Amino acid sequence: MTFSTISYKYNGIEEAKSLTSVVEQRLVTLQKLIPDGAESVCEVEFEKVSAHHNGRIYRVETNLTINGRLHRAEATENTFEEAIAKVRDQLDYELSRAKDKRDTLGKRAGRALKSLLSRG
């Protein structure tokens, strides 16, 4: 697993304890978007939002900290599995956007250096 620490908060929901392997399987696909050697901590919280028996009542919240930068996602769906999938998609979007920003900044720095070197 790419995360040095994963902590779970179940809020008294026993059925959520069996979902830790599902969370780890879904989040391992984010490995390609995390920089090599980065320190990462992931916090996952499971919650049943209301006392109803059907509808969107299962909530999953994830706080992913990579090198001190927080990436947060939450979803409320009909099942915990659907909420986990949605949270994973949100984190994928945020991490790919952050990776694009890092790459753009590196390219910009390279262009500036090339410009300085070509003048002299």
N, C-alpha and C positions, 0 to 999 in steps of 0.2 A: 504494500500500500504506500502511496506517495505521502500520506499525511503522517507527520511524526506523532500527532496526538488526535484521537477522535473521542469526544466525550458525548454521551447520550443522556438525555433527560426525558423520562417517560411520563411524568405527571400522573402516576398511579394507574397507568393503562398497561395491564399485563400482556395483552396481545402485541403490543409494540416491541417488546423485548425480542421477539422472534424475527423482527425485521432488520436487525443489525447487519446480517449478511446481505440482505437486499440492498441496503444503503451502501455498503462497501463495494458491491458489484457495480452499482450505478456510478458511484463517484470515482472509481478507478479509471474510468474512461476520460476523466479530466486531467489525467497525468500528463498528457501531451501539451497541455496549456500552462503547466506550472514550470517556471524556470528551474534548471538543474541546480541543485544545492540550496534551494530556497527552504526556509523554515516555514512549515505550514501547520496550522492548528484548525481542526474542524469541530464545531459544536452542532449537534443535531437535537432538536426538540420535537417530541410527538405530543399532540394534544387533541382531545375530543372537544370540539368547540361548543356544542350545545347538547341538551338532553334529548334531542329528537332521535328517532331511530332510523331515519332515512334522509337523503339529501346530502348536501356538501357539509359534512360535519367533522371530517378528519383533517387536521392541520399539521403540516410538517414545516419547521423553520430551520434553516441552516445558516450558520455564521462561519465563513471560511476566511481565516486570516493568513495571508501569505506575506512574509517579510514585513509585518506590521500594517499591511493594507487590508482592510475589511471588505469582503464580498459577501453580500447577504441575499438570501432568497427565501421566500415562503410561498406556500400553496395550500389551499383548502379544497378538498375534492371528496368524492364519494367513498374512496378507499385510501388507505395509507399508501398502497402501491402506486396509485395514480398521482397522489401528492408528491411522492418521492420522485417520480418521473418528471413531473413539472418543475420541481426544485432543481433537478439535475440540468434540465434544459435552460433554466434561468442562469444557473452558474456557468454553464457552457457559454452562453451569450456574453456574460460579464467578463469571463476570463479571456475569451477570444478578442473581445474589444480592448482589454488591457494589454494583451500581447501585441495587437496591431499598433497601439500607441507606443509601446516600447520599441517596436521595429521601426516605426516612422521617426522616432526621436534619434535612433541610431543612424538611420540614413541621412537625416538632416545634419547631424554632427559630422558624418563622413563627407557630405557635400561641402560643408563649411571649411573643413580641413583641406580638402582638395582645392578649393578656391583660394585659400591662403597660400598653399604651396605653389600653385600655378602662377601667382603674381610675382613671386620672387625668383 
